[in-house]
Amino acid sequence: MNKNKSTEMKRSSKAENILSQINSKTKLGDLRMIAKDIKIDHELAMELWSTEAFLPRLLAILLMDKKLLSEDVLNRLDKDMQIHAFDERNNVMDWLMANQLTKDKKNIALMELWQNSPSALQRRAFWYYKGRLRWTGQTPPDNTEDLLSAIEATITQEEPEVQWAMNFTAGWIGVYDEKYRARCIKLGEKTGLYKDDRVSKGCTPNYLPAFIAIEVNKRA
């Protein structure tokens, strides 16, 4: 038993070399530069992931082979993320969604099934993806009415990490779809979510009435 454990903990020299380059001062841009040199290396990615450390896991995601991200693998990664603190956990899932899941039709189709997943992180990915489609100016599917109805019905009962993503989606619907704008503003007023949050200078508040007004004004 001990022998297996020590074997598992032994890392390749390549992994050790990369880990020696990552410290508390490492930025996301630095991780992207490292990944650009290595390109895809799924085995190395899994070694870095097994460290259970935040930044090595972000780098691991950049190195993963999207063809190997099956439903079982994604469920296991989701389970592994639960060890992280709240913000880190959300950041890891958001990074996985943006850098891997959105790049592959098979994984987009899988994400589309996560609206009612038992995993809060998977539900977050579903809603964040829907918001990003609108935010990045891509033509979203014709399901805005259904999404907004689902948000109105469930946002107040959702986990905080999912609430944020639902609110994000409602915000961008309100910005880009004038037909639903008043409804999205009313939703924000009704829930009061993020109304009292303080935001850094230059940042847009998450409170829907303020968010929508500011973002619409930018595009006027």
C-alpha positions as protocol buffer text, in pm:
chain_id: "A"
residue {
  index: 1
  type: MET
  ca { x: 0 y: 0 z: 0 }
}
residue {
  index: 2
  type: ASN
  ca { x: 277 y: 243 z: 102 }
}
residue {
  index: 3
  type: LYS
  ca { x: 470 y: 156 z: -209 }
}
residue {
  index: 4
  type: ASN
  ca { x: 175 y: 255 z: -430 }
}
residue {
  index: 5
  type: LYS
  ca { x: 135 y: 580 z: -242 }
}
residue {
  index: 6
  type: SER
  ca { x: 500 y: 675 z: -284 }
}
residue {
  index: 7
  type: THR
  ca { x: 481 y: 586 z: -653 }
}
residue {
  index: 8
  type: GLU
  ca { x: 181 y: 812 z: -697 }
}
residue {
  index: 9
  type: MET
  ca { x: 362 y: 1101 z: -528 }
}
residue {
  index: 10
  type: LYS
  ca { x: 671 y: 1069 z: -747 }
}
residue {
  index: 11
  type: ARG
  ca { x: 649 y: 1327 z: -1025 }
}
residue {
  index: 12
  type: SER
  ca { x: 831 y: 1345 z: -1355 }
}
residue {
  index: 13
  type: SER
  ca { x: 1125 y: 1582 z: -1383 }
}
residue {
  index: 14
  type: LYS
  ca { x: 921 y: 1781 z: -1637 }
}
residue {
  index: 15
  type: ALA
  ca { x: 644 y: 1837 z: -1381 }
}
residue {
  index: 16
  type: GLU
  ca { x: 894 y: 1924 z: -1108 }
}
residue {
  index: 17
  type: ASN
  ca { x: 1067 y: 2173 z: -1338 }
}
residue {
  index: 18
  type: ILE
  ca { x: 739 y: 2348 z: -1417 }
}
residue {
  index: 19
  type: LEU
  ca { x: 627 y: 2352 z: -1053 }
}
residue {
  index: 20
  type: SER
  ca { x: 956 y: 2522 z: -961 }
}
residue {
  index: 21
  type: GLN
  ca { x: 857 y: 2812 z: -1191 }
}
residue {
  index: 22
  type: ILE
  ca { x: 523 y: 2874 z: -1014 }
}
residue {
  index: 23
  type: ASN
  ca { x: 499 y: 3075 z: -694 }
}
residue {
  index: 24
  type: SER
  ca { x: 271 y: 3328 z: -524 }
}
residue {
  index: 25
  type: LYS
  ca { x: 386 y: 3601 z: -764 }
}
residue {
  index: 26
  type: THR
  ca { x: 293 y: 3400 z: -1075 }
}
residue {
  index: 27
  type: LYS
  ca { x: 22 y: 3569 z: -1281 }
}
residue {
  index: 28
  type: LEU
  ca { x: -234 y: 3415 z: -1517 }
}
residue {
  index: 29
  type: GLY
  ca { x: -42 y: 3557 z: -1812 }
}
residue {
  index: 30
  type: ASP
  ca { x: 269 y: 3370 z: -1691 }
}
residue {
  index: 31
  type: LEU
  ca { x: 73 y: 3044 z: -1688 }
}
residue {
  index: 32
  type: ARG
  ca { x: -43 y: 3111 z: -2044 }
}
residue {
  index: 33
  type: MET
  ca { x: 319 y: 3168 z: -2154 }
}
residue {
  index: 34
  type: ILE
  ca { x: 428 y: 2837 z: -1999 }
}
residue {
  index: 35
  type: ALA
  ca { x: 134 y: 2659 z: -2163 }
}
residue {
  index: 36
  type: LYS
  ca { x: 211 y: 2816 z: -2501 }
}
residue {
  index: 37
  type: ASP
  ca { x: 558 y: 2657 z: -2495 }
}
residue {
  index: 38
  type: ILE
  ca { x: 431 y: 2314 z: -2391 }
}
residue {
  index: 39
  type: LYS
  ca { x: 106 y: 2304 z: -2592 }
}
residue {
  index: 40
  type: ILE
  ca { x: -115 y: 1998 z: -2524 }
}
residue {
  index: 41
  type: ASP
  ca { x: 23 y: 1741 z: -2278 }
}
residue {
  index: 42
  type: HIS
  ca { x: -259 y: 1561 z: -2101 }
}
residue {
  index: 43
  type: GLU
  ca { x: -35 y: 1335 z: -1895 }
}
residue {
  index: 44
  type: LEU
  ca { x: 161 y: 1633 z: -1764 }
}
residue {
  index: 45
  type: ALA
  ca { x: -167 y: 1815 z: -1702 }
}
residue {
  index: 46
  type: MET
  ca { x: -287 y: 1532 z: -1480 }
}
residue {
  index: 47
  type: GLU
  ca { x: 40 y: 1538 z: -1287 }
}
residue {
  index: 48
  type: LEU
  ca { x: 1 y: 1911 z: -1222 }
}
residue {
  index: 49
  type: TRP
  ca { x: -365 y: 1863 z: -1133 }
}
residue {
  index: 50
  type: SER
  ca { x: -272 y: 1598 z: -876 }
}
residue {
  index: 51
  type: THR
  ca { x: -77 y: 1860 z: -675 }
}
residue {
  index: 52
  type: GLU
  ca { x: -417 y: 1994 z: -554 }
}
residue {
  index: 53
  type: ALA
  ca { x: -267 y: 2345 z: -572 }
}
residue {
  index: 54
  type: PHE
  ca { x: -458 y: 2635 z: -728 }
}
residue {
  index: 55
  type: LEU
  ca { x: -211 y: 2778 z: -984 }
}
residue {
  index: 56
  type: PRO
  ca { x: -76 y: 2438 z: -1101 }
}
residue {
  index: 57
  type: ARG
  ca { x: -436 y: 2332 z: -1156 }
}
residue {
  index: 58
  type: LEU
  ca { x: -504 y: 2640 z: -1370 }
}
residue {
  index: 59
  type: LEU
  ca { x: -195 y: 2556 z: -1577 }
}
residue {
  index: 60
  type: ALA
  ca { x: -308 y: 2192 z: -1597 }
}
residue {
  index: 61
  type: ILE
  ca { x: -636 y: 2301 z: -1754 }
}
residue {
  index: 62
  type: LEU
  ca { x: -449 y: 2487 z: -2030 }
}
residue {
  index: 63
  type: LEU
  ca { x: -251 y: 2170 z: -2112 }
}
residue {
  index: 64
  type: MET
  ca { x: -542 y: 1923 z: -2115 }
}
residue {
  index: 65
  type: ASP
  ca { x: -644 y: 1744 z: -2432 }
}
residue {
  index: 66
  type: LYS
  ca { x: -1009 y: 1841 z: -2487 }
}
residue {
  index: 67
  type: LYS
  ca { x: -1072 y: 1510 z: -2666 }
}
residue {
  index: 68
  type: LEU
  ca { x: -1000 y: 1328 z: -2340 }
}
residue {
  index: 69
  type: LEU
  ca { x: -1241 y: 1535 z: -2129 }
}
residue {
  index: 70
  type: SER
  ca { x: -1523 y: 1282 z: -2112 }
}
residue {
  index: 71
  type: GLU
  ca { x: -1824 y: 1321 z: -1885 }
}
residue {
  index: 72
  type: ASP
  ca { x: -1661 y: 1090 z: -1628 }
}
residue {
  index: 73
  type: VAL
  ca { x: -1336 y: 1289 z: -1633 }
}
residue {
  index: 74
  type: LEU
  ca { x: -1522 y: 1620 z: -1595 }
}
residue {
  index: 75
  type: ASN
  ca { x: -1722 y: 1482 z: -1303 }
}
residue {
  index: 76
  type: ARG
  ca { x: -1398 y: 1374 z: -1138 }
}
residue {
  index: 77
  type: LEU
  ca { x: -1239 y: 1716 z: -1193 }
}
residue {
  index: 78
  type: ASP
  ca { x: -1551 y: 1876 z: -1044 }
}
residue {
  index: 79
  type: LYS
  ca { x: -1521 y: 1654 z: -738 }
}
residue {
  index: 80
  type: ASP
  ca { x: -1151 y: 1741 z: -706 }
}
residue {
  index: 81
  type: MET
  ca { x: -1234 y: 2114 z: -709 }
}
residue {
  index: 82
  type: GLN
  ca { x: -1433 y: 2081 z: -387 }
}
residue {
  index: 83
  type: ILE
  ca { x: -1112 y: 2091 z: -181 }
}
residue {
  index: 84
  type: HIS
  ca { x: -1055 y: 2457 z: -276 }
}
residue {
  index: 85
  type: ALA
  ca { x: -1190 y: 2760 z: -91 }
}
residue {
  index: 86
  type: PHE
  ca { x: -1505 y: 2920 z: -239 }
}
residue {
  index: 87
  type: ASP
  ca { x: -1343 y: 3178 z: -470 }
}
residue {
  index: 88
  type: GLU
  ca { x: -1067 y: 2945 z: -587 }
}
residue {
  index: 89
  type: ARG
  ca { x: -1317 y: 2669 z: -661 }
}
residue {
  index: 90
  type: ASN
  ca { x: -1527 y: 2903 z: -875 }
}
residue {
  index: 91
  type: ASN
  ca { x: -1218 y: 3036 z: -1052 }
}
residue {
  index: 92
  type: VAL
  ca { x: -1101 y: 2684 z: -1141 }
}
residue {
  index: 93
  type: MET
  ca { x: -1440 y: 2592 z: -1288 }
}
residue {
  index: 94
  type: ASP
  ca { x: -1470 y: 2922 z: -1477 }
}
residue {
  index: 95
  type: TRP
  ca { x: -1118 y: 2873 z: -1618 }
}
residue {
  index: 96
  type: LEU
  ca { x: -1204 y: 2516 z: -1724 }
}
residue {
  index: 97
  type: MET
  ca { x: -1523 y: 2639 z: -1889 }
}
residue {
  index: 98
  type: ALA
  ca { x: -1356 y: 2926 z: -2077 }
}
residue {
  index: 99
  type: ASN
  ca { x: -1034 y: 2749 z: -2180 }
}
residue {
  index: 100
  type: GLN
  ca { x: -1159 y: 2397 z: -2252 }
}
residue {
  index: 101
  type: LEU
  ca { x: -1533 y: 2336 z: -2248 }
}
residue {
  index: 102
  type: THR
  ca { x: -1625 y: 2620 z: -2486 }
}
residue {
  index: 103
  type: LYS
  ca { x: -1364 y: 2501 z: -2739 }
}
residue {
  index: 104
  type: ASP
  ca { x: -1527 y: 2167 z: -2814 }
}
residue {
  index: 105
  type: LYS
  ca { x: -1875 y: 2095 z: -2953 }
}
residue {
  index: 106
  type: LYS
  ca { x: -1903 y: 1772 z: -2754 }
}
residue {
  index: 107
  type: ASN
  ca { x: -1830 y: 1952 z: -2427 }
}
residue {
  index: 108
  type: ILE
  ca { x: -2059 y: 2244 z: -2514 }
}
residue {
  index: 109
  type: ALA
  ca { x: -2336 y: 1986 z: -2565 }
}
residue {
  index: 110
  type: LEU
  ca { x: -2249 y: 1837 z: -2225 }
}
residue {
  index: 111
  type: MET
  ca { x: -2256 y: 2181 z: -2058 }
}
residue {
  index: 112
  type: GLU
  ca { x: -2601 y: 2237 z: -2207 }
}
residue {
  index: 113
  type: LEU
  ca { x: -2722 y: 1950 z: -1986 }
}
residue {
  index: 114
  type: TRP
  ca { x: -2587 y: 2101 z: -1664 }
}
residue {
  index: 115
  type: GLN
  ca { x: -2874 y: 2342 z: -1590 }
}
residue {
  index: 116
  type: ASN
  ca { x: -3016 y: 2098 z: -1335 }
}
residue {
  index: 117
  type: SER
  ca { x: -2695 y: 1914 z: -1245 }
}
residue {
  index: 118
  type: PRO
  ca { x: -2660 y: 1809 z: -879 }
}
residue {
  index: 119
  type: SER
  ca { x: -2324 y: 1990 z: -885 }
}
residue {
  index: 120
  type: ALA
  ca { x: -2342 y: 2363 z: -807 }
}
residue {
  index: 121
  type: LEU
  ca { x: -2018 y: 2417 z: -1002 }
}
residue {
  index: 122
  type: GLN
  ca { x: -2166 y: 2254 z: -1311 }
}
residue {
  index: 123
  type: ARG
  ca { x: -2481 y: 2464 z: -1280 }
}
residue {
  index: 124
  type: ARG
  ca { x: -2256 y: 2771 z: -1250 }
}
residue {
  index: 125
  type: ALA
  ca { x: -2074 y: 2670 z: -1569 }
}
residue {
  index: 126
  type: PHE
  ca { x: -2407 y: 2631 z: -1753 }
}
residue {
  index: 127
  type: TRP
  ca { x: -2525 y: 2980 z: -1657 }
}
residue {
  index: 128
  type: TYR
  ca { x: -2188 y: 3148 z: -1700 }
}
residue {
  index: 129
  type: TYR
  ca { x: -2162 y: 3000 z: -2049 }
}
residue {
  index: 130
  type: LYS
  ca { x: -2507 y: 3134 z: -2140 }
}
residue {
  index: 131
  type: GLY
  ca { x: -2405 y: 3479 z: -2016 }
}
residue {
  index: 132
  type: ARG
  ca { x: -2074 y: 3468 z: -2203 }
}
residue {
  index: 133
  type: LEU
  ca { x: -2250 y: 3390 z: -2533 }
}
residue {
  index: 134
  type: ARG
  ca { x: -2425 y: 3725 z: -2499 }
}
residue {
  index: 135
  type: TRP
  ca { x: -2134 y: 3915 z: -2345 }
}
residue {
  index: 136
  type: THR
  ca { x: -1891 y: 3813 z: -2622 }
}
residue {
  index: 137
  type: GLY
  ca { x: -2140 y: 3916 z: -2890 }
}
residue {
  index: 138
  type: GLN
  ca { x: -2198 y: 3565 z: -3025 }
}
residue {
  index: 139
  type: THR
  ca { x: -2547 y: 3497 z: -3155 }
}
residue {
  index: 140
  type: PRO
  ca { x: -2711 y: 3316 z: -2865 }
}
residue {
  index: 141
  type: PRO
  ca { x: -2963 y: 3035 z: -2915 }
}
residue {
  index: 142
  type: ASP
  ca { x: -3325 y: 3145 z: -2926 }
}
residue {
  index: 143
  type: ASN
  ca { x: -3391 y: 3042 z: -2566 }
}
residue {
  index: 144
  type: THR
  ca { x: -3375 y: 3377 z: -2386 }
}
residue {
  index: 145
  type: GLU
  ca { x: -3736 y: 3362 z: -2268 }
}
residue {
  index: 146
  type: ASP
  ca { x: -3684 y: 3015 z: -2115 }
}
residue {
  index: 147
  type: LEU
  ca { x: -3357 y: 3117 z: -1949 }
}
residue {
  index: 148
  type: LEU
  ca { x: -3504 y: 3430 z: -1800 }
}
residue {
  index: 149
  type: SER
  ca { x: -3810 y: 3244 z: -1671 }
}
residue {
  index: 150
  type: ALA
  ca { x: -3580 y: 2985 z: -1508 }
}
residue {
  index: 151
  type: ILE
  ca { x: -3368 y: 3259 z: -1348 }
}
residue {
  index: 152
  type: GLU
  ca { x: -3678 y: 3436 z: -1212 }
}
residue {
  index: 153
  type: ALA
  ca { x: -3812 y: 3110 z: -1071 }
}
residue {
  index: 154
  type: THR
  ca { x: -3497 y: 2978 z: -900 }
}
residue {
  index: 155
  type: ILE
  ca { x: -3228 y: 3245 z: -848 }
}
residue {
  index: 156
  type: THR
  ca { x: -3322 y: 3325 z: -489 }
}
residue {
  index: 157
  type: GLN
  ca { x: -3299 y: 2958 z: -386 }
}
residue {
  index: 158
  type: GLU
  ca { x: -2972 y: 2888 z: -565 }
}
residue {
  index: 159
  type: GLU
  ca { x: -2624 y: 2842 z: -418 }
}
residue {
  index: 160
  type: PRO
  ca { x: -2424 y: 3170 z: -414 }
}
residue {
  index: 161
  type: GLU
  ca { x: -2183 y: 3055 z: -686 }
}
residue {
  index: 162
  type: VAL
  ca { x: -2476 y: 2974 z: -917 }
}
residue {
  index: 163
  type: GLN
  ca { x: -2668 y: 3291 z: -824 }
}
residue {
  index: 164
  type: TRP
  ca { x: -2377 y: 3501 z: -947 }
}
residue {
  index: 165
  type: ALA
  ca { x: -2373 y: 3328 z: -1288 }
}
residue {
  index: 166
  type: MET
  ca { x: -2751 y: 3351 z: -1326 }
}
residue {
  index: 167
  type: ASN
  ca { x: -2735 y: 3720 z: -1238 }
}
residue {
  index: 168
  type: PHE
  ca { x: -2451 y: 3764 z: -1492 }
}
residue {
  index: 169
  type: THR
  ca { x: -2669 y: 3608 z: -1762 }
}
residue {
  index: 170
  type: ALA
  ca { x: -2971 y: 3821 z: -1671 }
}
residue {
  index: 171
  type: GLY
  ca { x: -2747 y: 4128 z: -1683 }
}
residue {
  index: 172
  type: TRP
  ca { x: -2627 y: 4064 z: -2037 }
}
residue {
  index: 173
  type: ILE
  ca { x: -2976 y: 3972 z: -2153 }
}
residue {
  index: 174
  type: GLY
  ca { x: -3087 y: 4311 z: -2020 }
}
residue {
  index: 175
  type: VAL
  ca { x: -2803 y: 4491 z: -2195 }
}
residue {
  index: 176
  type: TYR
  ca { x: -2833 y: 4331 z: -2538 }
}
residue {
  index: 177
  type: ASP
  ca { x: -3205 y: 4246 z: -2560 }
}
residue {
  index: 178
  type: GLU
  ca { x: -3415 y: 4557 z: -2522 }
}
residue {
  index: 179
  type: LYS
  ca { x: -3733 y: 4350 z: -2520 }
}
residue {
  index: 180
  type: TYR
  ca { x: -3631 y: 4196 z: -2184 }
}
residue {
  index: 181
  type: ARG
  ca { x: -3450 y: 4496 z: -2034 }
}
residue {
  index: 182
  type: ALA
  ca { x: -3726 y: 4618 z: -1801 }
}
residue {
  index: 183
  type: ARG
  ca { x: -3787 y: 4263 z: -1687 }
}
residue {
  index: 184
  type: CYS
  ca { x: -3420 y: 4211 z: -1598 }
}
residue {
  index: 185
  type: ILE
  ca { x: -3409 y: 4542 z: -1409 }
}
residue {
  index: 186
  type: LYS
  ca { x: -3724 y: 4443 z: -1220 }
}
residue {
  index: 187
  type: LEU
  ca { x: -3565 y: 4108 z: -1132 }
}
residue {
  index: 188
  type: GLY
  ca { x: -3269 y: 4289 z: -977 }
}
residue {
  index: 189
  type: GLU
  ca { x: -3495 y: 4520 z: -780 }
}
residue {
  index: 190
  type: LYS
  ca { x: -3701 y: 4227 z: -656 }
}
residue {
  index: 191
  type: THR
  ca { x: -3410 y: 4006 z: -545 }
}
residue {
  index: 192
  type: GLY
  ca { x: -3189 y: 4293 z: -425 }
}
residue {
  index: 193
  type: LEU
  ca { x: -2887 y: 4075 z: -504 }
}
residue {
  index: 194
  type: TYR
  ca { x: -2556 y: 4263 z: -481 }
}
residue {
  index: 195
  type: LYS
  ca { x: -2735 y: 4594 z: -416 }
}
residue {
  index: 196
  type: ASP
  ca { x: -2513 y: 4684 z: -121 }
}
residue {
  index: 197
  type: ASP
  ca { x: -2186 y: 4544 z: -259 }
}
residue {
  index: 198
  type: ARG
  ca { x: -1900 y: 4791 z: -280 }
}
residue {
  index: 199
  type: VAL
  ca { x: -1713 y: 4779 z: -609 }
}
residue {
  index: 200
  type: SER
  ca { x: -1366 y: 4898 z: -700 }
}
residue {
  index: 201
  type: LYS
  ca { x: -1330 y: 5216 z: -901 }
}
residue {
  index: 202
  type: GLY
  ca { x: -1387 y: 5147 z: -1270 }
}
residue {
  index: 203
  type: CYS
  ca { x: -1569 y: 4818 z: -1205 }
}
residue {
  index: 204
  type: THR
  ca { x: -1934 y: 4766 z: -1298 }
}
residue {
  index: 205
  type: PRO
  ca { x: -2157 y: 4667 z: -1004 }
}
residue {
  index: 206
  type: ASN
  ca { x: -2337 y: 4331 z: -1017 }
}
residue {
  index: 207
  type: TYR
  ca { x: -2667 y: 4483 z: -901 }
}
residue {
  index: 208
  type: LEU
  ca { x: -2880 y: 4442 z: -1215 }
}
residue {
  index: 209
  type: PRO
  ca { x: -3041 y: 4790 z: -1239 }
}
residue {
  index: 210
  type: ALA
  ca { x: -2699 y: 4958 z: -1206 }
}
residue {
  index: 211
  type: PHE
  ca { x: -2516 y: 4701 z: -1420 }
}
residue {
  index: 212
  type: ILE
  ca { x: -2764 y: 4727 z: -1708 }
}
residue {
  index: 213
  type: ALA
  ca { x: -2778 y: 5109 z: -1698 }
}
residue {
  index: 214
  type: ILE
  ca { x: -2398 y: 5142 z: -1705 }
}
residue {
  index: 215
  type: GLU
  ca { x: -2339 y: 4882 z: -1977 }
}
residue {
  index: 216
  type: VAL
  ca { x: -2623 y: 5014 z: -2199 }
}
residue {
  index: 217
  type: ASN
  ca { x: -2485 y: 5367 z: -2157 }
}
residue {
  index: 218
  type: LYS
  ca { x: -2139 y: 5248 z: -2271 }
}
residue {
  index: 219
  type: ARG
  ca { x: -2297 y: 5123 z: -2593 }
}
residue {
  index: 220
  type: ALA
  ca { x: -2523 y: 5424 z: -2657 }
}
